[in-house]
Amino acid sequence: MKSLETEMFEAIRFTLEANKEIILDMNSEIQLFEKGVNRYDVKIASFAPYSDATVFIKRAKGQPTNRVTLRDEGDFHFSLFIEFSADGFQIKAADWKANNLVAHYGESILGLTDENFRDLAINYVAPELIKILKKI
């Protein structure tokens, strides 16, 4: 018989894996595209704004210029994936530009804000843990 700790850890891991697309959307859509913030909830434009040339190009394409979204054609955003480990997970990118973007904007462009971690914990993980606790 599994210990309660093992059962809860497995439930957390299963829930995270089952909701990996939601986690990736939290990073790419909510944080980067909608808000233009890194995992520390810092506006990317506050420390690495778009160049005038990039603003000109984005305006011509009808894309937002009031925040750094790190999205032009979407290749970087669509390349995000989650690497799970024994003690958690890490969001990574497989796009050919990923290393350049991380070098320029910092590795904190990959990862969840505290607000998104809370959302994940409260709305996805906690209900699964409550089911386990109700069984005992």
BELPEMO-V549074 format. One record per residue. N is the residue number from 1. RES is the residue in one small letter. SS is DSSP state (2 for helix, 1 for strand, 0 for the rest). Layout:
N RES SS
N RES SS
This chain:
1 m 0
2 k 0
3 s 0
4 l 2
5 e 2
6 t 2
7 e 2
8 m 2
9 f 2
10 e 2
11 a 2
12 i 2
13 r 2
14 f 2
15 t 2
16 l 2
17 e 2
18 a 2
19 n 0
20 k 2
21 e 2
22 i 2
23 i 2
24 l 2
25 d 2
26 m 2
27 n 2
28 s 2
29 e 2
30 i 2
31 q 2
32 l 2
33 f 2
34 e 2
35 k 2
36 g 0
37 v 1
38 n 0
39 r 0
40 y 0
41 d 0
42 v 0
43 k 1
44 i 2
45 a 2
46 s 2
47 f 0
48 a 0
49 p 0
50 y 0
51 s 0
52 d 2
53 a 2
54 t 2
55 v 2
56 f 2
57 i 2
58 k 2
59 r 2
60 a 2
61 k 2
62 g 0
63 q 0
64 p 0
65 t 0
66 n 0
67 r 0
68 v 0
69 t 0
70 l 0
71 r 0
72 d 0
73 e 0
74 g 0
75 d 2
76 f 2
77 h 2
78 f 2
79 s 0
80 l 1
81 f 1
82 i 1
83 e 1
84 f 1
85 s 1
86 a 0
87 d 0
88 g 1
89 f 1
90 q 1
91 i 1
92 k 1
93 a 1
94 a 0
95 d 0
96 w 0
97 k 0
98 a 2
99 n 2
100 n 2
101 l 2
102 v 2
103 a 2
104 h 2
105 y 2
106 g 0
107 e 2
108 s 2
109 i 2
110 l 0
111 g 0
112 l 0
113 t 0
114 d 2
115 e 2
116 n 2
117 f 2
118 r 2
119 d 2
120 l 2
121 a 2
122 i 2
123 n 2
124 y 2
125 v 2
126 a 2
127 p 2
128 e 2
129 l 2
130 i 2
131 k 2
132 i 2
133 l 2
134 k 2
135 k 2
136 i 0
